[in-house]
Amino acid sequence: MDILNEVENKMEKAVENMERRFTNVRAGRANPAILDAVMVTYYGTPTPLKSLATISVPEARQLMIKPFDKSSLSDIEKGIYEANIGLTPNNNGESIILNIPDLTEETRKGYVKEVKQIAEDCKINLRNIRQDANNDIKKNDEFTEDDKEGYLDDVQDLIKKYNKIVDDKLAEKEKDLLSI
């Protein structure tokens, strides 16, 4: 049973990783998570943006970054440019405003393609977890043949369950990306 719990934990982590990667694909609305990867050189040290400022969503298509230290505004602006997230920062002396542009049909389709690849990567990861678990079960001499067959069936049930979760989350994200 420890093997099954371990397999399920690994599969949950794979799905969580996929969801985290999904948040970095923007759906045309302001989401502070798109700035998670932005690193700012602050006093010579790369620092995550969210450690240097508060990030808010004043409007549906706008992010506002208000630094704790106003002298870091230009560093934050530079960090956003270097992160290459496709957004142009507007510095007003107090804060930085990021306007999220409307997504074109072509851009939406590109993002759908990207999330499908992320979901496929997750499914590959799930299959690898299943393969490792099956090998561990087959090699274990403590189990009888009937126990091994039962555990192999349980692992297969888990992969079906998690593949369905991946498919559902992919469909949800696709719908989100394609809705105008």
Summary of the structure (lengths in Angstrom):
residues: 180
radius of gyration: 21.8
end to end distance: 46.5
largest distance: 71.1
contacts: 501
relative contact order: 0.16
helix: 63%
strand: 16%
